[in-house]
Every structure is written in structure tokens, then in C-alpha cells.
């Protein structure tokens, strides 16, 4: 099983209490903390063969911001990911993160790939407050395509207040994929709550996929999303991802098997289990050019 969506642990040992705050913003069924340790991460990944890890570069236009969790300056985030991957090279694949409005963005891509050995890019247009169709973003996409670096985009809603939510709408990736047809991309979270928009994009473009992370804890939405994926014939373009530490691979997998429970004893159509079983078995690394 390949987990294409996990966040690099920032702490090698248990952090101080002030850094372990739990928040109910991340998921509706329970609070979660992003202050996970190396050991926490490795325990959660026990059932995973390989995992892609990354964090999110903060916006340099706002200073050296650090939320204490997953969003902080690119250079430090990339150094952290590279250190973790070096310690576990048979298990981990690291993606770098950059901000398109950083004047040194291309240099950081070069450093992340050539010096640190990172193999893809993580971007969050609404977390980072950038227009994915702007010239700054297109410069990043062009270099990623030249270097053969897949990009994983946060797509859909988030609790970020002071950024344009539309920046993370999956419809914009249609224009990105048209401009950069050889650029491999993953649309995280099936673009929730715009899953249908996500599916028509991944259906259209051969090098664009979606991951299933961060959906199962809204079970009615999850069922509908996977039924839409069935009807749009894109179940084969869904990749397994957990969004750890917000959710673990184990609970993501367990809830994938339970997606039809919400319509038990009704006449509503089921999501075909035979196709769902292929999601965690999919060779995502080969699809992304990382095998």
C-alpha cells in the first residue's frame, strides 16, 4: 500500500505541551493535532509499504510565518522532510514545498531536488494564498514539468480564513493540465466539496489523479463522492492517501470498506467493492513516475 499524502513530522521527540494543541477545525468527528513525532509517524505507517511526505511553505509576503504545525518557511520545511527521508530511505519519498511568490522559488526547487533529493512538490493554493493560474505559479509548473516532478495540490475547502477559497477549486487544474500536459498532478481530498468538478478534470487529463484523503469522516459526502466517481468512471484514477496526522492510513482504509454502510437497507446504488479494493493496491509511484 502506498500512501501518497502524509505530512512530515517536525518533532524527533515529544514536543512541549504548548506545541501539542488539538483543534476541531481539521475534521468534524474529533479534534486532531499536527504536532506528531518521528515515532508517531512510523507507528501510523506500519501497514504502509511506501509513503510520500511533505509540509507546506508559508507565504514570504507575510514574513517568516510559522503556524507551529504544517505551515512554515520553505527552506526549513524542506530540510525537515529531507532529514526524515534520509533516516528512512526505503520507506519514505519526500516532496519539497515552495511558494510561487518567493523570489528564490526556482532556486529552492533546484536545492530541494539536487541537494536534498526530494522528488516532487506540494502546493496549497488557498493555504498559501496564491492564484494557481497566475504567472508565478505557472513558472513553478513549467520547471516541475521540465524536471519530471509530480505536484500534489491541496484542493477544496480548508479552515484558512484569510485566503481566497476559489484558489483551491479543482476546475482551475483543467487549465493547468492543458498548459502542462506532461506534468503529473494529484488533486488532494478529491477536491472536497467539489468532488464532481475534480472527477471531470481527472477524467479529461491522463496525467492528473485524485487522492481519497480527508473524506471518510463526512460519510454521506464520502458515499456520494465515490458514487459520482463510479458514474464518471474514474475510480481507477483515485489514489490512496491518508492526510496523516489528521487521519491515519488504518482508519482511512477501514472506512473505505464501510463507505456503503450509510445506505444499507435502502435501494440506493452501492459503490462497487471490487473497484474500491484496487485503490490501496494501486501502484501510485509508477503512475507518478517515482517507481
MARKOLZA-166306 format. One record per residue (C-alpha): y, z, x; residue number from 1; residue in one letter. Coordinates in steps of 0.1 Angstrom, whole numbers. Each point is the difference from the previous one (the first is absolute). Layout:
<nodes>
{node {Y,Z,X},NUM,A}
...
</nodes>
This chain:
<nodes>
{node {0,0,0},1,X}
{node {34,-10,13},2,X}
{node {31,20,-11},3,X}
{node {30,-23,4},4,X}
{node {26,25,-11},5,X}
{node {3,34,17},6,X}
{node {29,19,16},7,X}
{node {-1,11,36},8,X}
{node {-1,38,4},9,X}
{node {31,14,17},10,X}
{node {-15,33,10},11,X}
{node {-27,6,25},12,X}
{node {-4,36,-11},13,X}
{node {10,19,-31},14,X}
{node {38,-4,-6},15,X}
{node {24,28,-7},16,X}
{node {1,12,-37},17,X}
{node {34,-16,-5},18,X}
{node {-15,-34,7},19,X}
{node {-29,3,-25},20,X}
{node {19,-3,-32},21,X}
{node {-20,-14,-29},22,X}
{node {17,-24,-24},23,X}
{node {-8,-11,-35},24,X}
{node {19,-32,4},25,X}
{node {-29,-19,17},26,X}
{node {-26,1,-28},27,X}
{node {1,13,-36},28,X}
{node {-32,20,0},29,X}
{node {6,24,30},30,X}
{node {25,7,28},31,X}
{node {-6,-15,34},32,X}
{node {12,6,36},33,X}
{node {6,-26,27},34,X}
{node {-2,26,28},35,X}
{node {-36,-8,9},36,X}
{node {-16,6,34},37,X}
{node {-22,-21,22},38,X}
{node {-30,21,-10},39,X}
{node {9,-2,-37},40,X}
{node {2,-38,3},41,X}
{node {-33,-4,18},42,X}
{node {-18,23,-25},43,X}
{node {14,-21,-29},44,X}
{node {-12,-32,17},45,X}
{node {-36,12,5},46,X}
{node {-14,-26,-24},47,X}
{node {22,-29,13},48,X}
{node {-11,-23,28},49,X}
{node {35,-13,10},50,X}
{node {34,9,-12},51,X}
{node {35,-15,4},52,X}
{node {27,26,6},53,X}
{node {38,-1,1},54,X}
{node {32,17,-10},55,X}
{node {34,-13,-12},56,X}
{node {31,-6,21},57,X}
{node {31,17,-13},58,X}
{node {32,-19,-6},59,X}
{node {21,-2,33},60,X}
{node {31,-7,-21},61,X}
{node {-3,36,-12},62,X}
{node {-4,16,34},63,X}
{node {-32,14,15},64,X}
{node {-14,12,-33},65,X}
{node {-33,19,-2},66,X}
{node {-15,12,-33},67,X}
{node {-24,23,19},68,X}
{node {-29,-20,-13},69,X}
{node {-7,-37,0},70,X}
{node {35,-15,5},71,X}
{node {17,4,34},72,X}
{node {15,-21,28},73,X}
{node {-21,-31,9},74,X}
{node {-5,7,37},75,X}
{node {-14,35,-6},76,X}
{node {-21,-11,-30},77,X}
{node {-15,-28,21},78,X}
{node {-7,23,30},79,X}
{node {-17,25,-23},80,X}
{node {-22,-27,-15},81,X}
{node {-9,-15,34},82,X}
{node {-9,35,13},83,X}
{node {-23,6,-29},84,X}
{node {-17,-34,3},85,X}
{node {-5,5,38},86,X}
{node {-18,32,-7},87,X}
{node {-23,-16,-26},88,X}
{node {-2,-37,9},89,X}
{node {-34,-7,-17},90,X}
{node {13,13,-33},91,X}
{node {37,-7,-2},92,X}
{node {21,-31,-1},93,X}
{node {38,7,3},94,X}
{node {28,-19,-17},95,X}
{node {35,3,13},96,X}
{node {30,5,-22},97,X}
{node {35,-14,4},98,X}
{node {32,-2,-21},99,X}
{node {13,-36,-4},100,X}
{node {36,13,4},101,X}
{node {-7,15,34},102,X}
{node {19,-21,26},103,X}
{node {-30,5,23},104,X}
{node {-27,-8,-26},105,X}
{node {-15,-30,18},106,X}
{node {-1,20,33},107,X}
{node {-18,28,-18},108,X}
{node {-26,-24,-14},109,X}
{node {-6,-12,36},110,X}
{node {-3,35,13},111,X}
{node {-23,11,-29},112,X}
{node {-23,-29,6},113,X}
{node {1,-6,37},114,X}
{node {5,36,13},115,X}
{node {-16,20,-27},116,X}
{node {-28,-23,-12},117,X}
{node {10,2,-37},118,X}
{node {-14,-28,-21},119,X}
{node {20,-4,-32},120,X}
{node {32,11,-17},121,X}
{node {7,25,-28},122,X}
{node {32,-5,-21},123,X}
{node {13,18,-31},124,X}
{node {29,-20,-14},125,X}
{node {11,27,-24},126,X}
{node {-7,29,23},127,X}
{node {20,-18,27},128,X}
{node {26,-15,-24},129,X}
{node {-1,-36,12},130,X}
{node {-2,-33,-19},131,X}
{node {-33,-17,8},132,X}
{node {16,-34,-6},133,X}
{node {29,7,23},134,X}
{node {4,-17,35},135,X}
{node {-8,33,18},136,X}
{node {-33,3,-17},137,X}
{node {-8,-37,5},138,X}
{node {5,4,37},139,X}
{node {-26,27,0},140,X}
{node {-24,-22,-20},141,X}
{node {5,-29,23},142,X}
{node {-9,20,31},143,X}
{node {-30,16,-18},144,X}
{node {-13,-34,-9},145,X}
{node {5,-13,36},146,X}
{node {-19,30,13},147,X}
{node {-27,0,-27},148,X}
{node {9,35,-12},149,X}
{node {-9,8,-35},150,X}
{node {26,19,-21},151,X}
{node {-8,28,-25},152,X}
{node {29,4,-24},153,X}
{node {6,30,-22},154,X}
{node {2,-16,-35},155,X}
{node {11,15,-33},156,X}
{node {15,32,-9},157,X}
{node {7,31,21},158,X}
{node {21,32,-3},159,X}
{node {27,-13,24},160,X}
{node {32,4,-19},161,X}
{node {27,-18,20},162,X}
{node {-16,-34,5},163,X}
{node {-4,-30,-22},164,X}
{node {-34,1,-17},165,X}
{node {0,-37,-4},166,X}
{node {-3,-5,37},167,X}
{node {-37,11,-4},168,X}
{node {-8,-23,-29},169,X}
{node {-30,-22,9},170,X}
{node {16,-31,-15},171,X}
{node {21,-3,32},172,X}
{node {-31,-4,21},173,X}
{node {-6,-34,-16},174,X}
{node {31,-13,18},175,X}
{node {-10,17,32},176,X}
{node {-35,-15,-1},177,X}
{node {14,-35,-8},178,X}
{node {24,3,30},179,X}
{node {-27,14,23},180,X}
{node {-34,-14,-12},181,X}
{node {-19,12,31},182,X}
{node {12,36,-2},183,X}
{node {-27,23,-13},184,X}
{node {13,27,-24},185,X}
{node {-12,29,-20},186,X}
{node {18,11,-31},187,X}
{node {-6,38,-2},188,X}
{node {-8,18,-32},189,X}
{node {-6,-33,-19},190,X}
{node {38,1,-4},191,X}
{node {-1,28,-26},192,X}
{node {12,-1,-27},193,X}
{node {4,-38,4},194,X}
{node {-36,-7,6},195,X}
{node {-1,-32,-20},196,X}
{node {29,-14,21},197,X}
{node {-20,11,31},198,X}
{node {-31,-18,-12},199,X}
{node {17,-33,-6},200,X}
{node {14,1,35},201,X}
{node {-33,7,17},202,X}
{node {-17,-26,-22},203,X}
{node {24,-26,12},204,X}
{node {1,7,37},205,X}
{node {-32,-1,21},206,X}
{node {14,24,27},207,X}
{node {12,27,-24},208,X}
{node {-21,29,-12},209,X}
{node {6,33,-18},210,X}
{node {-14,35,6},211,X}
{node {-12,23,-28},212,X}
{node {16,32,14},213,X}
{node {21,24,-21},214,X}
{node {-11,-12,-34},215,X}
{node {-30,21,-11},216,X}
{node {19,31,-9},217,X}
{node {16,-20,-29},218,X}
{node {-33,-9,-16},219,X}
{node {12,-20,-29},220,X}
{node {22,-21,22},221,X}
{node {-28,-3,26},222,X}
{node {-24,-13,-26},223,X}
{node {25,-25,-13},224,X}
{node {8,-11,35},225,X}
{node {-36,-7,8},226,X}
{node {-5,-17,-33},227,X}
{node {30,-23,8},228,X}
{node {-15,-6,34},229,X}
{node {-33,-10,-17},230,X}
{node {18,-24,-24},231,X}
{node {21,-15,27},232,X}
{node {-31,-4,22},233,X}
{node {14,19,30},234,X}
{node {-25,29,4},235,X}
{node {-12,-18,31},236,X}
{node {35,4,15},237,X}
{node {2,38,-3},238,X}
{node {-4,21,31},239,X}
{node {-10,36,2},240,X}
{node {28,24,9},241,X}
{node {6,37,-6},242,X}
{node {36,7,10},243,X}
{node {-13,31,18},244,X}
{node {13,28,1},245,X}
{node {13,-5,-36},246,X}
{node {-36,-7,-10},247,X}
{node {-33,0,20},248,X}
{node {-24,-29,4},249,X}
{node {-27,21,-17},250,X}
{node {20,6,-32},251,X}
{node {12,-36,0},252,X}
{node {-35,-12,1},253,X}
{node {-13,24,-26},254,X}
{node {27,-9,-24},255,X}
{node {-6,-37,5},256,X}
{node {-35,5,-15},257,X}
{node {15,19,-29},258,X}
{node {26,-26,-10},259,X}
{node {-18,-9,-32},260,X}
{node {-5,36,-12},261,X}
{node {33,0,-18},262,X}
{node {-13,-27,-24},263,X}
{node {-35,15,-5},264,X}
{node {-11,-1,-36},265,X}
{node {25,-27,-8},266,X}
{node {-3,-38,-4},267,X}
{node {25,-7,28},268,X}
{node {-13,-22,28},269,X}
{node {-12,15,32},270,X}
{node {10,-7,35},271,X}
{node {-32,-16,15},272,X}
{node {-16,26,23},273,X}
{node {-18,-27,21},274,X}
{node {34,-13,11},275,X}
{node {15,35,5},276,X}
{node {-29,8,24},277,X}
{node {11,-28,23},278,X}
{node {35,15,6},279,X}
{node {-11,28,24},280,X}
{node {-25,-23,16},281,X}
{node {25,-28,7},282,X}
{node {6,-9,36},283,X}
{node {38,5,-2},284,X}
{node {4,-2,38},285,X}
{node {-14,-35,1},286,X}
{node {22,-11,-29},287,X}
{node {31,14,19},288,X}
{node {-10,-16,33},289,X}
{node {-7,34,15},290,X}
{node {-37,-1,5},291,X}
</nodes>
